[in-house]
Amino acid sequence: MPVQSRLASDRRCATVFAIMLLLIGCESNAGPATQDVTRLSGMAQPSRIPFPDSTTTGTHGALTVFSGPPVFRTANAVIENVEIRASSVQVAADNITFRNVKFVYTGGVDESFTMIGIYPTVRGTRFEDCEIDGQNQTARAITGASDVEVRRCDIHNTGNGVEVQNSFVVEDSYLHDIYTPPGLNWHADGIQARDASVNDITIRRNTILLTGPETGAIHIIGKADSTSENIVVEDNLLGGGSYTVYAGAGTVRNFRVINNSFTTRIYPKVGKWGIWYPMWKNFTATGNRIFENGAPADPTP
């Protein structure tokens, strides 16, 4: 074959191959479990907030493998720039900060396991620029009683992402691939607070996407005979779950779910059955919208 004809043939083959790759890529991204929020960036986004994803959360730079026991007993300690591989990390003293730390779960599947367990009496635990990888094996990433802060963290492949009873902050973080192994019943949530009363909670500017019909991206409820107050869920991108938001049982004061965006990327109704769990709506909801088209998404009476 002459050189020019062969080159033209090669170009045609390359073009066909590129088109095939493009079509395959589009097909592979169509399923409901796609979690990469960057794929949402080209859609209509009224009042656009730069929602967190894997490029703006988690660790950065080189990390040293942590060689000590994963039990932290020194108050006011700062643990930073390390990778901790363990089946259980225990926080046993006040005011410990984990900064630029990657946690990788190494245990087996067990619904009683918590990857990072904060002792019930401990206060002031901080997670900044961390990644928590549950390896689809652990029922909870972070569990504590009170006074926990999570900022700019990438939490994925776990059951519950953050499960704290009271007085906690989760901001600018990316919680995704919330997971329950086949045959287990974890009722997994992105962020969960369930106690006699739940108070002083801030969940702001996060992306929380569930793999499928887990429980909810947000699950904040007190008991029917309790009082909960001072809770704000604001400016988040939320999607997935059976219902995406479970909130507002009992007597509630100053509980606001405001200015959130709900994506239909995972399910057409946002959650498998809808956005708002219908039995609990004891909160104020204003300014919530569908991410893709800006349609109002506040609950109806």
Secondary structure as UniProt FT lines:
FT   HELIX           3..28
FT   TURN            32..33
FT   HELIX           37..40
FT   TURN            41..42
FT   TURN            46..47
FT   TURN            54..56
FT   STRAND          64..65
FT   STRAND          71..72
FT   TURN            75..76
FT   STRAND          78..86
FT   STRAND          89..91
FT   STRAND          97..105
FT   STRAND          110..118
FT   TURN            120..121
FT   STRAND          125..128
FT   STRAND          131..133
FT   TURN            135..137
FT   STRAND          138..151
FT   STRAND          154..156
FT   STRAND          160..171
FT   STRAND          174..178
FT   TURN            182..183
FT   STRAND          189..195
FT   STRAND          199..204
FT   STRAND          207..210
FT   STRAND          216..222
FT   TURN            224..225
FT   STRAND          227..234
FT   STRAND          237..239
FT   STRAND          243..247
FT   STRAND          251..258
FT   STRAND          261..262
FT   TURN            268..269
FT   STRAND          274..276
FT   TURN            278..279
FT   STRAND          284..286
FT   STRAND          289..290
FT   TURN            291..293
//
